[in-house]
Amino acid sequence: MPILNIDDVNEEELSPGTRRWAIVDGTKGADSLSVGDLTLAPGSKVANHIHPTEEAMVILEGELDAVLGDDVIPVKPGQTVLAPAGVRHGFVNKSGAPARLMAIFPTATIERTPVD
């Protein structure tokens, strides 16, 4: 069983102030799973988008506004946002503190389509 270390993963900037580390995906040996670790600086966001698969986003630190479909819902640590396949979702960090979440997909290759 492989042990994956975040220190061995390249950081990707999704948008200004939003960083993502691809912890698990097809490039790391997974057949049907992707896990990303994201941090959002105060005032940053994950732009609204959709996927052909569902996605679970576990809030680990901080407070965010989650966009899910037409709803905007405040979320905090211990909560999980479940976005069904094809449903618009994203996050905005309006707080004065950083936030962190884990994004989990049932696929080894993530497809993301930006939407308004």
HUZIFEN-V939479 format. One record per helix or strand of 2 or more residues. SS is the DSSP state (~ for helix, > for strand). FROM is the first residue (numbers start at 1). LEN is the number of residues. If there is no record, write none. Layout:
ss/from/len
SS/FROM/LEN
SS/FROM/LEN
This chain:
ss/from/len
~/6/3
>/11/5
>/18/7
~/26/3
>/34/7
>/45/6
>/55/7
>/63/6
>/71/6
>/80/4
>/89/4
>/99/7
>/113/2
